Amino acid sequence: MTQTSGVGFTVTHRRYVPYSHAHYAGNLVDGAYALGLFGDVATDLCIQWDGDEGLFASYADVQFTAPIRAGDVIEVTGTFSRLGNRSRVIDFVCAVVCRGRPDLADSAAEIVDPPVVAVTATGTVVVRPR
């Protein structure tokens, strides 16, 4: 790793949100969908930095700021904001980068520019001692 402190180390995943995950009117997806993806990003961060999957301990803050819909492409980013001996504090952002446009045609979609931040959170994971 080029960074010695780990603060600022970032991992990003992109995912298409399938219609099978829509739970509500307007093809809305529940907020837990993003939280599950935050867990995946946290695991990736810990594997890359610590060589350990880590264990999610808690969320300090979760904000749902915009809807996630089936047909969206979302980008989920986690960034280390603090590293202790075994704990890692991660700032998460889930943003919609593409959105389906079924109002235009069944398979129509568009890039969302700028991306719309849908969920933010801060979480803590712990890793095994070295």
Buried (B, 14 or more C-beta within 10 A) or exposed (E): EEEEEBEEBEBEBEBEBEEEBBEEEEBBBBBEBBBEBBBBBBBBBBBEBBEBBBBBEEBEEBEBEEBBBBBBBBBBBBBBBBBEEBEBBBBBBBBBBBBBEBEEEEEEBEEBEEBBBBBBBBBBBBBEEE
